[in-house]
Each structure stands twice: as structure tokens, then as C-alpha cells.
Amino acid sequence: MKLDVINLDGSIAGSVDLGDEIFGLEPRADILHRMVRWQRAKQQQGTHKVLGRSEVSYSTKKIYRQKGTGGARHGSRKAPIFRKGGIYKGPTPRSHAHDLTKKFRKLGLKHALSAKALAGNLVIIENAEAEGKTSVLAKQVASLGWKRALIIDGAAVNEGFARAAANIDGLDVLPSMGANVYDILRRDTLVLTKSAVEALEARLK
């Protein structure tokens, strides 16, 4: 697959060949779905907690005598059937994370990149460099028609570019090692620098 490489001002800077084994796959929704679920599950805090029978604050005295009341036998007000009693088998802090193999995670990233390429929402730029002026970069992004875009750079993001992009709504910037399925899919446009393409191809071989 061959795509034009552009500069941030919109001018053509050349072209680049993208490997079909990474950018030319037929995207599978089931693989992408599993990858997004895996990422979101890892981010879930899992701090939900309720008080059990042994944790609620109440007297341990027997609430009424065993026999002669005409009612059921009870010894503790902490029982789950009573108001303000402990919760039976309620949620406790835990991790929601689950495992996916490294091979499957690589495949998921390939399918996310291929999905953007197939939809025509993949843009390759020469480099992501700026002087740190948000107003200048905002005009360039608007002229290119990027409303909700993810920009992936090489091993490190240019400091001036990251500073300029920080206050632009709908624009995310990541280094190549931070490329992930969820962030790629949640933005309309995926923008890769030439160094990002090289890094991703080396990472996903």
C-alpha cells in the first residue's frame, strides 16, 4: 500500500510504502472488541466495597429470647435479612484485568491500523515538530480537517509539538510505544509520522 506523505502545512513531502501484513489486513470486529475490553478492564479501578456481616457496627447481644415469642429464632441484628445488616456476598476490591497473549495483542494492533487505513482515515506526515505555539498548530490542524485525531510519533514526542497540542481539543499525541487499539479507534483520524511508521513496523514484525 502506497500513501502520500504530507507536511503540516498540507504540502506533499513524498510517499511511503506501508506493509500489507500490518496495514492491509481485513479488520475483524471480534478481535478489536476483545482488545478494547482488555484495555478497559485493566483501567477499571475495582474499588467497589460493601460491609459484610462481620464489618457492620451493631451490638452482638441476642436481639430477643430464643423461645416463646412466636417469631423466628435470631441471634444477631447483623444478619443480611435485617435493615442495616451486613450485605451477603457483596462486591469487594479486586482487579478486573484479564490476560491476552502477546501474539493476540500484536494482532489486535495490526487490525486497528488496518481498519483506519481501509476507512481512508490514515494520514502520514513527514514529522511532528512545532515551536510550541498552540495557535499556529491549531490553524494547521483545522486546515487539514482533523477534528478528532490521534498523532503517533517515533520513540519520543517533540517537546514543542506536545506543548502546542496540549490545549487543542480532540487532539492526542503519543509516542510509538504508546500506540494502542482503544486510542486508535476512539479518534476519527490516525496520523503517523514517518518515524512512527518505521517504529510500528519494527514492533509488529
Secondary structure as UniProt FT lines:
FT   STRAND          2..6
FT   TURN            8..9
FT   STRAND          12..17
FT   HELIX           20..23
FT   HELIX           29..43
FT   TURN            53..55
FT   TURN            77..78
FT   TURN            80..81
FT   TURN            83..84
FT   TURN            88..89
FT   HELIX           102..118
FT   TURN            119..120
FT   STRAND          122..125
FT   HELIX           134..144
FT   STRAND          149..152
FT   HELIX           159..165
FT   TURN            166..167
FT   TURN            169..170
FT   STRAND          171..174
FT   HELIX           176..178
FT   HELIX           181..186
FT   STRAND          189..193
FT   HELIX           194..203
//
